[in-house]
Amino acid sequence: MAITDNGVSLKHLVTMETLSNEEVLGLINRGLAFKNKQADFSLKRQYFAANLFFESSTRTHKSFEVAEKKLGLDVIDFDAKTSSVNKGETLYDTVLTMSALGVDICVIRHSDEDYYQDLVDSRTIQTAIVNGGDGSGQHPSQCLLDLMTIYEEFGHFENLKVVIAGDLTHSRVAKSNMQILKRLGAELYFAGPKEWYSSEFDVYGKYMELDAVIETADVMMLLRVQHERHDGKESFAKTAYHEAFGLTQERYKKLKESAIIMHPAPVNRDVEIADSLVEAPKSRIARQMQNGVFVRMAILEAILNGKA
Ligand code: CP
C-alpha cells in the first residue's frame, strides 16, 4: 500500500518540545513507511538543502545527506573550515547568505545552546532550520530515530521501562528523550554517576543504581561520556567507569529476554558498553543508525509540507 503523506507540516524543527504527540507519531509512522518502501513521495519543484556542521558529526551529518538525496533535494556543500566563518562571519550571516542564495533547508549543528533562536525569529531569513544538535540542549532528529526504534520494536510507549544511563547533564540526547518519552507514557529511570544527574530530571523519572533497575528494563539506553564538554576535568578512569556504570557482560546477562540496548553513538567501547556487546543480539545500535535516514526523510518531508 502506498502512503502518500505523513500529514505533518513544520516550519522549523529545533526542539522536541514544540511537537505534539500526534506529530511525533506521524513522523515515526512516516519513517517506517519510507523504510518499508510504502511511502509515495515526489518533489513539486527543485529544493536546496545545506548541512552546516560546526561541531563534529558522522551519523547526523551523513544520514541527513543520504535522506536529502533519497528525497531528490539538491545538497549544497558546506565546510565551516574553508568558509568565510574563518573571516569572522557569524552563524546568523552564514544562514542569511544561504537564505539569499535560495537554500530552502539548513540542517545545523552548533556548540552554542539555543543557537537557533535568532534564526527562527528573523524576518529576513526564509530558510527552514532543522537542529542537528545544539550544545547540551536538544537533538530532535536523534530523539525521533530513537523513538522510531523503540516503536518498531514494541509497537507502543505506554508503561515501557526505559533506563537512561550515563552522562545525563551534558547529553542533548537524554534531554530530548526524557521529555517526550514521559509524555508518551513510558516509565523512566536514570542511572550513572550522581554528579552527572540533576534534580531537574526528577519530573521525568527516578534516579536508581543501575544494578537495581537493569533486570526490569525494557530499553537500556546508554549515553556517550561527553569528554569534549567536561572542560578537561575527567572524573573517571575508563575501566572504573565501565565497572561502575557501564554495560558489562555480567549486566547484559541480567537483562530481560525481550530487552533492547540503545546508544546514540559514537560509542566509547569498553566505557559505556563492553566492546563485545556493541553488536550483541539485544543491541539496536546499528538499527538506530539505519532508522536515522528514514526518520530524517520524514522530517524533511514535513518541512517541505510547511513550505508548500
Ligand atoms: N548520534 C550522533 O549525533 O552522532 P554524530 O555526532 O556522529 O552525528
Residues whose N, C-alpha, C, O or C-beta is under 5 A from the ligand:
A	BS01	CP	S56 S57 T58 R59 T60 H61 P264 A265 P266
